[in-house]
Amino acid sequence: MIQSAVAGLVSGGAYAALGVCIVLVYRMVGVLNFAQAAIGAFGAYATFVLYENGVAYAPAVLLGAATGGAVAALLGYVMSTWFSESGPEVRSTVTIAALITLFAVAFRAFGDSPRSVPDPFSGAAFEVGGVAIGATGAVAIAGAGAIALAVGLGLRHTVTGVRLRALSERPTTAELVGIRARRLSIGVWAFAGAVSALAVLAIAPSRTSDFLGLGMLVVPALAAALIGLLRSLELAFLGGLAIGLIEGVAANFPSVSPYRQALPFFVIVTVLLWTERSEVWDARR
Amino acid sequence: MGAAVVLSVAAFVGSASGAGAGGVSGAAAAAGPIKVGAISSLTGPVPFPESSAAAKAVFDQVNATGGINGRKIKYIVADDKADPALAAQAARRLVDQDGVVGMAGSASLLECAVNAAFYKQKGVYAIQGTGVDPVCFNSPNISAVNTGPYLGTTAGLYFASEVLKDTKVCMIFYNIPGFESAVKQSVARWTAITGKELTYFDMSLGLADDPTPQIVKAKEKGCQAIVHNGLEAHAIVWGKALKAQGLTVHEIALTSAYTDKVAKELAQAGAEGIYANSEFEPYLSSSPALKDWRALMKKARVPQTSFAEGGYLAATFFVQALRTINGPITRKSVAAALLRLKPIKHPMVGSPYSFGRGSAHNPNRASKFVQVQNGRWVVVTPKWLVLPTA
């Protein structure tokens, strides 16, 4: 049982990183980005294509992350140009449109057959409870944690962080006091896009990497973000790991196992019910 | 409009046969080409374009050497994009509008399941180039040339327990909706043949899941062999995951993993040793049985794959049935020819092909197993492994 849980951790690391990106974008620019994982997958596919064409792995990864960042920045540009005055519902809907567009573009650009994925750290790094955790998985978990921490600290203690927070709290006021709102928000998009590409690259070697499957990693990532109530980066990180653990443990129980892909939905509903309970109870009274 | 076409075709065929024995060749010329259909997933999530392309190469060659009694074969291939609605439409168009005399060389995820009842109703018979869904092996009107995933599964288990002599045989399958009961029957067939039971059986893996939790479980259970149904990309993920978990088991996959890419990728990752079932003479081998097939595929520029072998065989057998027909070639006479077809032995298949009047067909019961060694697939069972009937 513990072993299965540990086996799920690697996936959990990637969910966590994507969940952290979703929380970051939501907090800073007020958009629930349904296309977060697809943007990451796009960056990851760029890496695969470069690698297949003879580019060494390290520069390919950097360029892939840059591609993810660029795609996200483009979406951020669209958002700040045409939808800066729209409500969160409209903006989130735009990201769903972006998700569908990305699927369509990726099928055209990369084809629909799964890619073979390079795993630079193949082989086991260390063992936990009899389960070997590959270096890629370990890097994913540690990386996600580091990003959650660093971003959290950066928002609290750096000038850019303060500006970003001002921007997310009172966008118009922030702009009036001279904060370059648009540039900053596009920066947030680009950062989250690049990190997502790295997260997808970390999870890809252990999955059959077709674009649709990778893009739909957004479901567990959203569940992780919700565990952080779309506010706490640290909780989103822990939430991602927890979902990975739950999925791993579920493999142990034949009655639950076939429904593993639906577990994130269950987590989402539970979290929503729990956080909204007071509203329901208040309405009843 | 469809009905009108059928009526006029029927009237035409009727008048042609009414011309009498003396006028067969004249009537044949008047009847135009022999229309043969196929419905394949040429595009879509799981494409198999080689099967019907290979069948076309065979028909083209027959046409180039004079056709069937002077009549050319017109081969009409429809793409179902693995979409049931498109598969159903395609069958109606081919049968009702185009008036095909039969089907040969189809390869699709779901074509049989969608159209078997329609074929039965219309008296259309099909030689499937690559049968995938359970109905391909469970219909009186369809007889596939390949072993298929179900007998293939039984063959994989049989290979593990009887050839590799593993006592703890496990099976971890990707869950594909609609296939579950057929897969369970495959296991039951193995149990009936060998009297053995699986040590661990898991059918809950999603197509996009990480198999590591199941592999860890298999380790706990002490599995010596794991049979799985991964496609090309899955086989690569599996090889790496098994290596990462330090599990030295016999990994046995179905035909879908038997590709050049799998061998190369696994060699690169240092995760070799996977076995796969080849339902025909292994296409990556230099066997003389493949000489004619290889030359034709090269000439027609069809990629040489296992699917191309299936299409080639389906078309070859179909032509053989056509050649036995005396008199007009109609849907009815083609059906009769297929039903009375004597079992055909072919060097590319280990058991003779037959159609016959059974309510279900799965004539190909033979496998050759191949293994990745040094970046290449090597044949490890040079003799055909023919599944005994339970």
Contacts between the chains, C-beta under 8 A, distances in Angstrom:
chain1	res1	chain2	res2	distance
A	3	B	216	4.8
A	3	B	219	8.0
A	3	B	220	6.9
A	4	B	213	4.7
A	4	B	216	5.7
A	4	B	217	6.5
A	6	B	216	8.0
A	7	B	210	7.8
A	7	B	212	4.4
A	7	B	213	4.4
A	7	B	215	7.7
A	7	B	216	4.8
A	8	B	210	7.9
A	8	B	212	7.9
A	8	B	213	6.0
A	10	B	210	7.0
A	10	B	212	7.1
A	11	B	210	5.5
A	112	B	44	7.8
A	112	B	45	6.3
A	113	B	233	7.7
A	114	B	231	7.9
A	114	B	232	7.5
A	114	B	233	3.5
A	115	B	233	7.7
A	116	B	233	7.3
A	116	B	236	5.8
A	116	B	261	6.7
A	116	B	265	4.9
A	119	B	240	6.3
A	119	B	269	7.0
A	122	B	240	6.3
A	122	B	243	7.5
A	122	B	244	7.2
A	122	B	269	5.7
A	122	B	270	7.5
A	123	B	243	7.3
A	123	B	244	6.7
A	124	B	244	5.5
A	124	B	245	7.8
A	124	B	246	6.9
A	130	B	216	7.8
A	130	B	219	7.7
A	131	B	212	7.8
A	131	B	216	5.6
A	131	B	245	7.0
A	132	B	244	5.3
A	132	B	245	5.3
A	132	B	246	6.0
A	134	B	244	5.1
A	203	B	210	7.9
A	205	B	237	7.4
A	205	B	240	6.4
A	206	B	210	4.3
A	206	B	212	6.4
A	206	B	237	6.5
A	206	B	240	7.7
A	206	B	241	6.4
A	207	B	208	5.7
A	207	B	209	7.0
A	207	B	210	5.6
A	207	B	237	6.5
A	208	B	207	6.6
A	208	B	208	6.2
A	208	B	230	7.9
A	208	B	231	7.5
A	208	B	233	4.2
A	208	B	234	5.2
A	208	B	237	5.6
A	209	B	233	7.1
A	210	B	208	7.3
A	210	B	233	7.3
A	212	B	208	8.0
A	213	B	207	7.2
A	213	B	208	3.4
A	214	B	208	8.0
A	216	B	208	7.4
A	247	B	213	7.5
A	248	B	213	4.8
A	251	B	202	7.8
A	251	B	204	7.2
A	251	B	213	3.6
A	251	B	214	5.8
A	251	B	217	6.4
A	252	B	213	7.8
A	252	B	217	6.9
A	254	B	202	7.6
A	254	B	204	7.2
A	257	B	202	7.1
A	257	B	204	3.6
A	258	B	175	6.3
A	258	B	203	7.5
A	258	B	204	4.4
A	260	B	204	6.9
A	260	B	206	6.6
A	260	B	209	6.9
A	261	B	206	5.2
A	261	B	208	8.0
A	261	B	209	7.6
